[in-house]
Amino acid sequence: MKIKLPKIRAPPEWGVEPVDSEHRYLRSVDYFVLWTSLGKGLLVFWAGALLVPYLDLTAALIAIIAGSIIGSLPLAIAGIIGSDNAIPTMVALRPSFGTLGSYFPSVLNIVQLVGWATLEIVVMATAVDGVVKAVFNYSNLYLWVIIFAFLCTAMGIAGPLTVIKQWLEKFAVWVLYGSTFWIAYWALTTRSFWELSAAPAQGGLPFLLAVDYTIAMPISWMPLIADYNRFARTSKEGFWGTYIGYIIANIAGYGVGAILILAMGTADVISAIMLIYMGVPAILLILTYEVDNGWADIYSSAVSIQNLLPKLSQRKLIVLIGAVSAILAMFIPVAEYEWFLLWIGSVFCPLFGVIFIDYFLIKRRKYNVREIYKTKGAYWFWKGINVRAIIAWAIGVLIYYCIVYLIPWLGASVPSLTATACLYWILTKIRVTSCKKGG
């Protein structure tokens, strides 16, 4: 008698096509868990640690709270576009930038996501290598790079619904809460909050630029949020779960990073965690949910490439991106990445200034989804490109850098997004007016 083994079925690939109604069932709590998890990790701790050498702890925490509240709002709003239309972010750019015009931000998004995946793998591998070296006197960074790249790639193949429902909600999110509380508690038992607040600041970082550094983290997720929020049961549930979840995660991540560095007296986040009581287990616990950040970067890189080349296999792209990220992780240091945060803000804050004004004000949350996928359809514009959107975006990037280098105390994220939105609105109105006169 032959025993029939159950068939192992690969999870479905959604690619860049609209998600069917059967798979749009994620609720507010699902997105709260997802974005709480994605919004916190070793890299976020590291980003919080960048603030306190320049600002005192009180100023740093105010900047962190303000930046988290401000930056999480456009992130959650960007998710609405995906949940309204069940489409990924880079495809959602087509009605505002044109089908071919969406390729420009898609390429930049691929670059930033591969960069983030590389940084995540470097941080995880470095953390484990440090632990193993301290305990067993053995070091092999390349081995850990390969292992974590494999884990992130495997989760990418499993897909968002599996990761959220089976991994994050059943296990990883509880580890997240526990390990973060543990690190904060022991850091504050080493030196009290009031003692840490009294530590002098070095200066050299304007307060609003520090807010920009905090805003940059949620902004970095804007170009891929619809890749996940397209599975929302309703746009309202997706919005509130994302907004509240990310605010809490960003404040906790940046805040604990800043407190930890001051309390332990070292600029290295991993070394600082290892100095606290039971620091080694804490690092190992953190890594159980850290892999989801690398997973999201790799998965969304594949989705962004599919906006350019939709016929390519998503699974093969995920494997390729995982391999590339692993190779880069073997050679790229992670000591300082402030420039990367600013680059992300400069590119994507103005970009979403165009998208927000186009979707919510000009088109009033109404996209013809069928036309989005048509060559020379309603969103083709001039040779596939909406030149007005490109012009507004480019000027917005220029405005961002002018503010950063000429008047950094102003903060560049909100002004550049707002200025770009207004400029695009004006250019659109000029077009409408000229068309009426010509017709």
C-alpha positions, 0 to 999 in steps of 0.5 A, spaced: 500 500 500 502 506 497 502 512 502 500 518 499 504 524 501 501 531 501 503 536 496 507 542 498 504 548 494 508 554 493 505 560 495 501 564 490 505 570 486 501 576 486 506 580 482 504 587 480 497 585 478 491 587 482 490 583 488 483 579 488 478 580 493 479 573 496 486 575 499 484 582 501 483 580 508 488 583 513 485 588 518 488 593 523 491 589 528 495 585 522 498 592 520 499 594 527 503 588 528 506 588 521 509 596 521 510 595 529 515 590 527 518 593 520 519 600 524 523 597 529 530 593 529 538 594 530 538 599 524 533 603 528 536 603 534 543 605 530 539 611 527 537 613 534 544 613 536 546 618 531 542 623 534 545 623 541 552 625 540 549 632 537 543 633 541 542 632 549 537 626 550 531 631 551 532 634 545 533 628 541 527 625 544 522 631 542 525 630 535 524 623 535 517 623 537 515 629 532 519 626 527 515 619 528 508 623 528 510 627 522 513 621 518 508 616 519 502 620 517 505 620 509 507 613 510 500 611 512 496 615 507 501 612 501 498 606 503 491 608 502 493 608 494 494 601 495 489 599 499 484 603 495 486 599 488 489 593 490 496 595 487 503 595 489 506 602 490 510 603 483 504 601 479 500 606 483 505 611 480 503 610 473 497 615 473 501 621 476 508 620 472 506 616 466 507 608 465 514 609 463 515 615 467 514 610 473 520 607 471 525 612 474 522 612 481 522 604 480 529 604 479 531 609 485 527 604 489 530 598 487 537 601 489 534 604 496 531 597 497 537 593 495 541 598 500 537 597 506 537 589 505 544 590 504 545 594 511 540 589 514 544 583 513 550 586 515 547 588 522 545 582 523 551 578 521 555 583 525 551 582 531 551 574 531 559 574 529 560 579 535 556 574 540 559 568 537 566 571 538 565 573 545 562 566 547 566 561 543 572 565 540 570 564 533 569 569 527 566 568 520 562 574 518 561 571 511 558 565 514 553 569 518 551 574 511 550 567 507 545 565 513 541 571 514 541 572 506 538 565 505 533 567 511 530 573 508 530 570 501 526 564 504 521 569 507 520 573 501 518 567 497 513 565 502 510 572 501 507 577 505 500 573 508 504 568 510 510 572 514 504 576 517 499 571 519 504 565 521 511 568 523 510 575 526 503 575 529 504 568 532 511 569 534 516 574 532 512 580 535 512 578 542 519 577 541 520 584 539 516 587 545 520 583 550 527 584 547 525 592 547 523 592 554 528 588 556 534 593 553 530 599 555 529 597 562 537 595 563 539 601 560 535 605 565 538 601 571 545 602 569 544 610 569 537 614 571 533 617 565 535 624 569 542 623 569 542 621 562 538 627 560 543 631 564 549 629 559 551 635 555 550 635 547 556 636 542 552 640 538 553 641 530 546 638 528 540 643 528 534 640 531 529 640 525 535 636 521 534 631 527 527 631 526 529 629 518 533 624 520 527 621 524 522 622 518 527 619 513 525 612 516 518 612 515 519 615 509 524 610 506 518 605 507 513 609 503 515 607 496 513 599 498 508 600 503 502 599 498 506 592 496 503 590 503 497 594 504 494 592 498 492 586 502 487 590 506 480 589 508 479 596 507 483 602 506 481 605 513 483 599 517 490 599 513 491 606 515 490 606 522 494 600 523 499 602 519 499 609 522 499 607 530 503 601 529 509 605 526 509 611 530 510 606 536 515 603 533 519 609 531 519 612 537 521 606 541 526 604 536 530 611 536 528 612 543 531 606 546 537 607 541 539 614 544 538 611 551 542 605 550 548 609 547 548 614 553 547 609 558 552 604 556 558 609 554 559 606 547 557 608 540 556 601 537 549 599 538 551 592 538 557 592 543 552 597 548 547 591 548 552 586 550 554 590 556 547 590 559 545 584 563 543 578 559 545 582 553 547 576 548 540 573 549 537 579 547 541 580 541 539 573 539 532 575 540 532 581 536 535 577 530 528 573 530 524 579 528 530 583 524 530 578 518 523 581 517 526 588 515 531 584 510 525 580 507 521 586 506 526 590 502 528 583 498 520 582 496 519 589 494 525 590 490 522 584 486 515 587 486 519 594 483 523 590 478 516 587 476 513 594 474 519 594 469 519 587 467 512 584 469 513 577 466 519 576 470 518 570 475 518 574 482 521 568 486 527 568 481 528 575 482 527 574 490 533 569 489 537 574 485 536 580 489 538 576 496 544 573 492 546 580 490 545 583 497 549 578 500 555 579 496 554 587 497 554 585 505 560 582 505 564 589 503 560 594 505 561 597 512 555 600 516 558 605 521 555 611 518 549 612 514 546 619 515 548 620 508 543 614 506 537 617 510 538 624 507 538 621 500 532 617 501 528 623 504 531 628 498 528 623 493 522 620 496 519 626 500 518 630 493 516 624 489 510 623 494 508 630 494 506 629 486 503 623 488 499 625 494 496 631 490 495 627 484 491 622 487 487 625 493 486 632 490 486 632 482 483 625 481 479 625 488 481 617 489 479 615 483 484 611 478 481 607 472 485 600 474 484 597 468 487 603 464 493 603 469 496 596 465 494 599 458 500 601 453 498 608 450 492 608 455 489 614 459 495 614 463 500 614 457 501 622 457 507 624 452 510 618 450 509 614 456 511 620 461 508 625 465 513 631 464 510 636 469 510 630 474 518 629 473 519 637 473 516 638 479 519 632 482 526 634 480 525 641 483 523 638 489 529 634 490 533 641 489 529 644 494 530 639 499 538 639 498 538 647 498 534 647 505 539 641 508 545 645 506 543 652 506 538 653 511 538 646 515 535 649 521 528 649 517 528 641 516 527 639 509 522 633 509 516 637 510 517 643 506 520 639 500 514 635 500 509 641 500 513 645 495 513 639 490 505 638 491 504 645 490 508 646 484 505 640 481 498 643 482 500 649 479 503 646 473 497 641 472 492 647 472 496 651 467 495 645 462 488 645 464 487 652 462 491 652 456 487 646 453 481 650 455 483 656 451 486 651 445 479 647 445 
